[in-house]
Amino acid sequence: MRRTLARRPDHDRPGHDHPGRAGQPAPQRRSRRSADGIGAWWLLAAVLPVAFLAVFFAWPVAAMLLRGIAPEGVLDLSAFAQVLGAERTWRILGQTLGMAAAATVCSVAVGLPAAFVLYRRRFPGRAVLRGVVTVPFVLPTVVVGVAFRALLSPGGPLGFTGLDQTTTAVVLAMVFFNVSVVVRQVGAMWAGLDPRQAEAARVLGASGWRAWRTVTLPQLAPAIVSAASLVFLFCSAAFGIVQTLGRPGHGTLETEVWAQTVVFFDLRAAAVFSVLQFAVVLAAVGVSGWAASRAGRALRLQDARVPPLTRADAAPAAVAAALGLLIVLPIATLVVRSFHSAEGWGLHNYRLLTTAGAGFTGGTTVAEALEHSVKIALDATWLTLLAGVPLALLLTRRFRSRTAVRAQRALDGAVMLPLGVSAVTVGFGFVVSLRAQWPELAASGALVPAAQAVVALPLVVRSLVPVLAAVDPRLREAAQTLGASPWRVLLTVDGPFVLRGVGLAAGFAFAVSLGEFGATTFLASPDYQTLPVVIVRLLGRPGADNYGMALAGAVVLAALTAAVMIMCERLRPRGAGAEGAW
């Protein structure tokens, strides 16, 4: 027995297939056992994703920043003084923050009652309603914008309201798109809270409202703040929605970056607006990260009792029903109106999608644009997985060295940065760095999938991390103890979990890339347009055929995205770690 125990540290020591020597001094065995796993492999595994982030994210963003503060290599803040001194700039900033704040407040106000009904009450059809609430978040922003145009424009069910292309329409579309973040994030925590504390407060004489305000709300506060900051982040960077709905008022920081680059060709002014946008999203990311860490430490009871829905829950149930109507109505209107044209009801709009010269598509049919989108999305998917899988493996390993742990945390933060940077900023950064440095690379179209991969990378990593984190580290230790090499441990223990999660991750990457608009609008060549870009161009041109083709194209894009996400849901691993996968 003593001999077996003496050998165990060498069995556990990464990088060895066979037991160590029995006569090896104990201190040396302990120091080697504290090594960080496969050693040089982890350093090598980090090279590719770090290089990817450095070339396709850090460099473009840095180039964008330098364009604003040092255009000729010398510090020059005159562009900042000029832009920040203009009254219009502050109106744009105010409208950006105002619309994001309004949409955030509305999303929380609607999302909290819906989260209560969907996660704290039991009723027939609850699973279906949960799925309906989640649908908007996976739809391309262009589809959401077109759906609200179909709903609010003259001839639509709510055309009489006069809300088409107004700030109110943009806020409603933002709520539609982001309320699922509040419902899912707050609802997941709410479902795990111990209900006995609120019940005890009721027994002691507190009203239902007071018990919720004094007991439940403080427990939910971290999740609410985290969800609200994420919603604010997404709303402040909702370029596709704002651009599709007509840029009401003075537009937003993102639309101004686009306008200064594409319309006015003022790259310095565009850089300044990008810096302002960058500051806004970084603040939102910081608040979200802080709140998420607090939420992760909140007290939970995984097997909390879920009572049935009663008449006492009429108010939150009515809000949940209204939310369901808000979600279903725009999509249903989009589908129905896509079958109506000047010729009446039928497939006229869909036939135009394959007709050369129909509408204003810039020389590209909608069907060709869809083909381009699929090809680009496939390229972006494998590129994202190539960087995302090693990153997820690195982020879920349990390193013992303090240096390795610090590096792991820094890498985790770096991976999430693209989520907090606007896709428009990424696209503009590509223009002033990669496209300017290698014009032949830009001409080949390779920059478009690279930019889409940058946008999709955080979502892919976050879909893989919960799955890989569910691996019991004792399984790795047992395999090492039995003589398995580190590579064999990685393949036999982690490998099955990677395969379970990679399908979900690939689906996310493909869906995000398929509907990406912010960066693609800067980089797509005129003869190789993607479907979201073509839809926005059709929507911005007069003519019944252009409008009908935009509706039909949006339906096709939504259907393809929905099909991909349904497949992802079927591939989603069940059990430990599954709920944390996006």
C-alpha positions in Angstrom: 0.0 0.0 0.0 2.8 2.4 0.8 4.4 1.7 -2.6 1.1 2.5 -4.3 0.7 5.7 -2.5 4.3 6.7 -3.3 3.7 6.2 -7.0 0.5 8.2 -7.2 2.0 11.6 -7.5 3.9 10.5 -10.5 0.8 9.0 -12.0 -0.9 12.3 -11.6 2.0 14.2 -13.0 0.9 15.5 -16.4 3.1 14.5 -19.4 3.9 10.9 -18.2 2.5 7.7 -19.5 4.0 5.4 -16.9 4.5 5.5 -13.1 7.6 7.3 -11.9 10.4 5.8 -10.0 9.8 4.7 -6.5 13.0 6.1 -5.2 12.3 9.6 -6.5 12.5 12.2 -3.6 9.1 13.3 -2.4 9.7 17.1 -2.7 10.5 16.7 -6.4 7.3 14.7 -6.9 5.2 17.3 -5.3 6.7 20.1 -7.4 6.1 18.2 -10.6 2.6 17.4 -9.6 1.8 21.1 -9.3 2.6 21.6 -12.9 -0.1 22.9 -15.2 -1.2 19.9 -17.2 0.1 19.4 -20.7 2.6 22.2 -20.4 3.8 23.4 -23.7 0.6 22.2 -25.4 -1.4 24.8 -23.6 1.0 27.5 -24.6 0.8 26.3 -28.2 -3.0 26.1 -28.0 -3.2 29.7 -27.0 -1.1 30.9 -29.9 -3.7 30.6 -32.7 -6.7 32.2 -30.9 -4.5 34.9 -29.4 -3.0 35.6 -32.8 -6.5 35.7 -34.3 -7.7 38.2 -31.7 -4.5 40.3 -32.1 -4.7 40.5 -35.9 -8.5 40.7 -36.5 -9.6 42.5 -33.4 -6.9 44.3 -31.4 -5.1 45.7 -34.5 -8.3 47.1 -36.2 -9.6 48.6 -33.0 -6.2 50.2 -32.2 -6.0 51.5 -35.8 -9.4 53.0 -35.4 -8.4 54.7 -32.2 -5.1 56.0 -33.7 -7.0 57.4 -36.7 -8.8 59.7 -34.3 -5.9 60.7 -32.0 -2.8 60.4 -34.2 -3.8 60.3 -37.9 -0.2 61.1 -39.1 1.6 59.4 -36.3 1.7 62.5 -34.2 -0.8 63.2 -31.4 -3.5 65.4 -32.8 -6.8 65.9 -30.9 -8.2 68.5 -33.2 -10.7 66.0 -34.6 -12.0 65.4 -31.1 -12.3 69.1 -30.4 -14.1 69.6 -33.7 -16.6 66.7 -33.2 -17.1 67.2 -29.5 -17.6 70.9 -30.0 -20.5 70.4 -32.4 -24.0 70.5 -30.9 -25.1 67.7 -33.2 -22.7 65.3 -31.7 -24.3 65.7 -28.2 -27.7 65.3 -29.8 -26.6 62.0 -31.4 -25.0 60.9 -28.1 -28.1 61.8 -26.2 -30.4 60.0 -28.6 -28.2 56.9 -28.5 -28.2 56.8 -24.7 -31.8 57.8 -24.4 -33.1 55.1 -26.7 -30.9 52.5 -25.1 -32.0 53.6 -21.6 -35.7 53.6 -22.6 -35.5 50.2 -24.2 -33.7 48.9 -21.1 -36.3 50.2 -18.7 -39.1 48.8 -20.8 -37.4 45.4 -21.2 -36.9 45.1 -17.5 -40.5 46.3 -16.7 -41.9 43.7 -19.1 -39.3 41.0 -18.5 -39.7 40.7 -14.7 -43.4 39.7 -14.7 -42.8 37.4 -17.7 -39.8 35.8 -15.8 -42.0 35.2 -12.8 -44.8 33.5 -14.8 -42.4 31.4 -17.0 -40.0 30.3 -14.2 -42.0 30.5 -10.9 -45.4 29.2 -12.1 -46.5 26.0 -13.7 -49.1 25.9 -16.5 -49.9 24.1 -19.8 -47.8 25.4 -22.6 -45.1 27.0 -20.5 -42.3 25.4 -22.5 -43.7 26.6 -25.7 -44.1 30.2 -24.4 -40.5 30.1 -23.2 -39.4 29.1 -26.7 -41.4 31.9 -28.2 -39.9 34.5 -25.9 -36.4 33.3 -26.8 -37.0 33.5 -30.6 -36.4 37.2 -31.1 -32.8 37.2 -29.7 -31.6 34.7 -32.3 -33.2 36.6 -35.3 -30.9 38.8 -37.4 -31.4 42.5 -36.5 -32.3 43.2 -40.1 -35.2 40.8 -39.9 -36.5 42.5 -36.7 -36.3 45.9 -38.4 -38.1 44.8 -41.5 -40.8 43.1 -39.4 -41.5 46.3 -37.5 -41.6 48.2 -40.8 -44.2 45.8 -42.0 -46.2 46.1 -38.8 -46.1 49.9 -38.5 -45.9 51.2 -42.1 -49.0 52.3 -43.9 -51.0 49.2 -44.8 -49.8 47.3 -41.8 -51.9 46.3 -38.8 -50.6 49.3 -36.7 -50.0 51.7 -39.6 -52.7 54.0 -38.2 -50.6 54.8 -35.2 -48.1 56.8 -37.3 -45.1 55.2 -35.5 -43.3 54.1 -38.6 -39.7 55.3 -38.7 -40.0 57.0 -35.3 -37.9 56.8 -32.2 -40.8 54.9 -30.5 -40.6 52.3 -33.2 -36.9 51.8 -32.7 -37.4 51.4 -28.9 -40.2 48.9 -29.4 -37.9 46.9 -31.8 -35.1 47.0 -29.2 -37.5 45.7 -26.5 -38.7 43.0 -28.9 -35.1 41.9 -29.6 -33.7 42.1 -26.0 -36.4 41.3 -23.6 -35.6 37.6 -23.7 -32.2 38.5 -22.1 -34.1 39.7 -19.0 -36.6 36.8 -19.0 -34.0 34.1 -19.3 -31.3 35.6 -17.0 -33.6 36.8 -14.2 -35.9 33.8 -14.6 -33.1 31.3 -14.3 -32.0 32.8 -10.9 -35.6 33.3 -9.8 -36.3 29.6 -10.4 -33.5 28.7 -8.0 -34.4 30.9 -5.1 -35.7 29.4 -1.9 -39.4 30.5 -1.8 -39.6 29.8 2.0 -38.0 33.2 2.8 -40.8 35.1 1.0 -43.4 32.8 2.5 -42.0 33.5 6.0 -42.4 37.2 5.4 -46.0 36.7 4.4 -46.7 34.6 7.5 -45.3 37.5 9.6 -47.8 39.9 8.1 -46.1 41.4 5.1 -48.1 41.9 2.0 -47.2 40.2 -1.2 -45.7 43.3 -2.7 -43.7 44.1 0.5 -42.4 40.5 0.7 -41.3 40.7 -2.9 -39.7 44.1 -2.5 -37.9 43.3 0.8 -37.0 39.6 0.3 -37.1 38.5 -3.3 -36.0 41.7 -5.1 -32.6 42.1 -3.2 -31.8 38.5 -4.1 -32.7 39.1 -7.8 -30.9 42.5 -7.9 -27.6 41.2 -9.2 -29.3 39.3 -12.0 -31.5 42.3 -12.9 -28.5 44.6 -13.0 -26.5 42.2 -15.1 -29.4 41.6 -17.6 -30.2 45.4 -17.7 -26.6 46.3 -18.5 -26.5 43.6 -21.3 -29.7 45.0 -22.7 -28.3 48.5 -22.6 -25.2 47.2 -24.3 -27.1 45.5 -27.1 -29.4 48.5 -27.5 -26.6 51.0 -27.8 -25.1 48.9 -30.5 -28.3 48.0 -32.4 -27.1 49.3 -35.8 -29.1 46.9 -37.9 -32.4 47.9 -36.2 -31.8 51.6 -36.3 -30.6 51.5 -39.9 -33.5 49.4 -41.1 -36.1 51.5 -39.3 -34.9 54.8 -40.9 -32.5 56.4 -38.4 -35.1 58.7 -36.7 -34.1 62.0 -35.4 -30.3 62.4 -35.4 -29.4 58.8 -35.6 -27.1 57.0 -33.2 -23.3 56.8 -32.7 -23.2 53.7 -34.9 -25.2 55.1 -37.8 -23.0 58.3 -37.6 -19.8 56.1 -37.9 -21.3 54.6 -41.0 -22.4 57.9 -42.4 -19.1 59.6 -41.8 -17.3 56.7 -43.5 -19.6 55.8 -46.4 -21.3 59.1 -47.1 -19.0 61.9 -46.1 -15.6 60.0 -46.3 -14.4 61.6 -43.1 -12.5 58.9 -41.4 -11.2 61.0 -38.6 -14.7 62.1 -37.6 -15.8 58.4 -37.9 -12.9 57.5 -35.6 -14.0 60.0 -33.0 -17.6 58.7 -33.0 -16.2 55.1 -32.8 -14.2 56.1 -29.7 -17.4 57.5 -28.1 -19.2 54.3 -29.0 -16.4 52.2 -27.6 -16.5 54.1 -24.3 -20.3 53.5 -23.9 -20.1 49.8 -24.5 -17.0 49.3 -22.3 -19.0 50.9 -19.4 -21.9 48.6 -20.1 -19.6 45.6 -20.2 -17.9 46.6 -16.9 -21.3 46.9 -15.1 -22.5 43.6 -16.6 -19.4 41.7 -15.6 -19.6 43.1 -12.0 -23.3 42.2 -11.7 -22.8 38.8 -13.2 -20.1 37.9 -10.6 -22.5 39.0 -7.9 -25.3 37.0 -9.4 -23.1 33.9 -9.5 -22.6 34.1 -5.8 -26.3 34.5 -5.0 -28.0 32.0 -2.8 -29.9 29.4 -4.9 -32.0 26.3 -4.3 -31.9 24.2 -7.4 -35.0 22.1 -6.7 -37.3 24.9 -5.7 -41.0 24.1 -5.7 -43.0 25.5 -8.6 -46.7 26.1 -7.8 -49.4 26.3 -10.5 -50.6 29.6 -12.0 -53.6 31.0 -10.1 -55.9 34.0 -10.3 -53.7 35.9 -7.9 -51.1 35.9 -10.7 -53.4 37.7 -13.1 -51.3 40.8 -13.5 -48.0 39.2 -14.3 -49.8 36.7 -16.5 -51.4 39.5 -18.5 -47.9 41.1 -19.0 -46.5 37.8 -20.1 -49.4 37.4 -22.6 -48.8 40.9 -23.9 -45.2 40.1 -24.4 -46.1 37.0 -26.3 -48.3 39.2 -28.5 -45.5 41.7 -29.0 -43.3 38.9 -30.2 -45.7 37.1 -32.5 -47.4 40.1 -34.1 -44.4 41.6 -36.0 -43.2 38.2 -37.2 -46.7 37.1 -38.3 -47.2 40.5 -40.1 -43.9 40.1 -41.9 -44.8 36.6 -43.2 -48.4 37.6 -44.2 -47.4 40.8 -46.0 -44.6 39.1 -47.8 -47.3 37.3 -49.9 -49.0 40.6 -50.9 -47.9 42.7 -53.9 -49.4 45.1 -56.4 -50.7 42.0 -58.2 -52.5 40.8 -55.2 -51.9 37.8 -52.9 -49.5 35.2 -54.1 -45.8 34.3 -54.6 -44.9 37.3 -56.7 -42.4 38.8 -54.2 -40.7 35.4 -53.8 -40.4 34.9 -57.6 -38.7 38.3 -57.8 -36.0 37.0 -55.5 -34.6 34.9 -58.3 -35.3 37.3 -61.2 -32.3 39.1 -62.5 -32.8 42.9 -62.7 -35.8 42.9 -60.4 -35.9 45.8 -58.0 -32.7 47.6 -56.9 -30.3 45.0 -55.7 -27.1 46.5 -57.0 -26.7 43.9 -59.7 -27.1 40.9 -57.4 -30.3 38.9 -57.1 -31.6 38.2 -53.6 -31.1 34.4 -54.3 -27.5 35.1 -55.2 -27.0 37.2 -52.1 -28.4 34.4 -50.0 -25.9 32.0 -51.6 -23.1 34.5 -50.8 -24.3 34.8 -47.2 -24.3 31.0 -46.7 -20.8 30.6 -48.2 -19.4 33.5 -46.1 -21.1 32.1 -43.0 -19.6 28.7 -43.5 -16.2 30.2 -43.8 -16.8 32.3 -40.7 -18.0 29.2 -38.8 -14.9 27.1 -39.3 -12.7 30.1 -38.6 -14.6 30.8 -35.4 -14.4 27.1 -34.3 -10.7 27.0 -35.1 -10.1 29.8 -32.6 -13.0 29.1 -30.2 -12.4 25.4 -29.3 -8.9 25.9 -28.1 -10.0 29.0 -26.2 -12.8 27.1 -24.5 -10.4 24.3 -23.5 -8.0 26.8 -22.1 -10.7 28.7 -20.1 -12.0 25.5 -18.5 -8.7 23.9 -17.3 -7.8 24.1 -13.7 -4.3 25.5 -13.5 -2.4 25.5 -10.3 0.2 28.2 -11.0 -0.9 31.7 -10.1 0.7 33.0 -13.3 -1.3 30.6 -15.4 -4.5 31.5 -13.5 -3.9 35.2 -14.1 -3.2 34.6 -17.8 -6.4 32.5 -18.0 -8.5 35.4 -16.5 -6.9 37.9 -18.8 -7.6 35.7 -21.8 -11.3 35.3 -20.6 -11.7 39.1 -20.6 -10.0 39.4 -24.0 -12.4 36.9 -25.5 -15.4 38.9 -24.3 -14.2 42.2 -25.6 -15.6 41.7 -29.2 -19.0 41.3 -27.5 -18.6 44.8 -26.0 -17.4 46.5 -29.2 -19.8 47.4 -31.8 -19.7 45.4 -35.1 -19.7 48.8 -36.9 -16.5 49.7 -35.0 -15.0 46.4 -35.9 -15.9 46.9 -39.6 -14.5 50.4 -39.6 -11.3 49.1 -37.9 -11.0 46.6 -40.7 -11.3 49.4 -43.3 -8.5 51.6 -41.8 -6.1 48.7 -41.0 -6.4 45.4 -42.8 -8.1 46.7 -46.0 -5.7 49.6 -46.2 -2.6 47.4 -45.6 -3.7 44.5 -47.8 -6.1 45.7 -50.5 -5.7 42.5 -52.5 -6.9 40.6 -49.4 -10.0 42.8 -49.2 -10.6 42.3 -52.9 -10.7 38.5 -52.4 -13.5 38.8 -49.9 -11.6 37.1 -47.1 -12.1 40.0 -44.7 -15.8 39.5 -44.5 -15.8 36.0 -42.8 -12.9 37.2 -40.6 -15.0 40.1 -39.3 -18.0 37.9 -38.8 -15.9 35.4 -36.9 -14.7 38.1 -34.6 -18.4 39.1 -33.9 -19.4 35.4 -33.3 -16.4 34.3 -31.3 -17.6 35.4 -27.8 -20.9 33.6 -28.3 -19.2 30.4 -29.5 -16.8 30.4 -26.6 -19.7 31.0 -24.1 -21.6 28.1 -25.6 -18.7 25.7 -25.2 -17.4 26.8 -21.8 -20.4 25.5 -19.7 -20.3 22.2 -21.5 -16.5 21.7 -20.9 -16.8 23.0 -17.4 -19.1 20.2 -16.6 -16.3 17.7 -17.0 -15.4 16.3 -13.6 -11.7 16.9 -13.0 -11.5 13.7 -11.1 -12.0 11.9 -14.4 -8.8 13.4 -15.8 -7.0 12.6 -12.6 -8.2 9.0 -12.7 -7.1 8.6 -16.4 -3.7 10.0 -15.5 -3.4 7.7 -12.6 -4.1 4.7 -14.8 -1.2 5.8 -17.1 -3.0 7.7 -19.8 -0.8 10.4 -21.5 -2.1 14.0 -21.4 -3.0 13.8 -25.1 -5.0 10.7 -24.5 -6.7 12.3 -21.5 -7.7 15.2 -23.7 -9.1 13.0 -26.4 -10.9 10.4 -24.3 -12.2 12.6 -21.4 -12.6 16.1 -22.9 -13.1 14.9 -26.5 -16.7 13.6 -26.1 -17.8 16.8 -24.4 -16.1 18.9 -27.1 -18.0 16.9 -29.7 -21.3 17.4 -27.8 -20.8 21.2 -27.7 -19.2 21.8 -31.0 -22.5 21.3 -33.0 -24.2 23.9 -30.8 -21.2 26.2 -31.2 -21.1 25.8 -34.9 -24.8 26.5 -35.2 -24.4 29.7 -33.2 -21.5 30.8 -35.3 -23.4 30.1 -38.5 -26.6 31.9 -37.4 -24.7 35.0 -36.1 -22.6 35.2 -39.3 -25.6 34.7 -41.6 -27.4 37.7 -40.1 -24.4 39.9 -39.4 -24.8 43.4 -40.9 -22.8 46.0 -39.0 -19.3 45.0 -40.1 -20.3 43.4 -43.3 -21.8 46.6 -44.7 -18.3 48.1 -44.6 -16.5 45.2 -46.2 -18.8 43.4 -48.7 -17.8 44.1 -52.3 -20.5 45.5 -54.6 -20.6 42.3 -56.7 -20.6 40.0 -53.7 -23.3 41.3 -51.4 -24.8 39.4 -48.5 -28.5 39.0 -47.9 -28.8 41.4 -44.9 -27.0 44.2 -46.9 -29.3 43.6 -49.9 -32.4 43.7 -47.8 -31.5 47.0 -46.2 -30.7 48.5 -49.7 -34.1 47.2 -51.0 -35.9 48.7 -48.0 -34.3 52.1 -48.6 -35.4 52.3 -52.2 -38.9 53.4 -53.4 -41.1 51.0 -55.3 -43.5 48.2 -54.5 -41.2 45.5 -55.9 -38.3 46.7 -53.7 -40.4 46.7 -50.6 -42.0 43.3 -51.4 -38.6 41.7 -52.1 -37.2 43.1 -48.8 -40.1 41.5 -47.0 -39.7 38.1 -48.8 -35.9 38.2 -48.3 -36.4 38.9 -44.6 -38.7 35.9 -44.3 -36.2 33.6 -46.1 -33.4 34.8 -43.8 -35.5 34.4 -40.7 -36.6 30.9 -41.8 -33.0 29.8 -42.4 -31.8 31.2 -39.1 -34.7 29.6 -37.2 -34.0 26.2 -38.9 -30.3 26.5 -37.8 -31.2 27.4 -34.3 -33.8 24.6 -34.0 -31.1 22.2 -35.1 -28.8 23.7 -32.5 -31.4 23.3 -29.8 -31.7 19.6 -30.7 -27.9 19.3 -30.5 -27.8 21.1 -27.1 -26.3 18.9 -24.5 -28.6 18.0 -21.7 -27.6 17.8 -18.0 -24.8 19.6 -16.4 -23.6 22.7 -18.1 -26.4 22.6 -20.6 -28.4 25.5 -19.2 -25.3 27.7 -19.2 -24.8 27.2 -22.9 -26.2 30.2 -24.8 
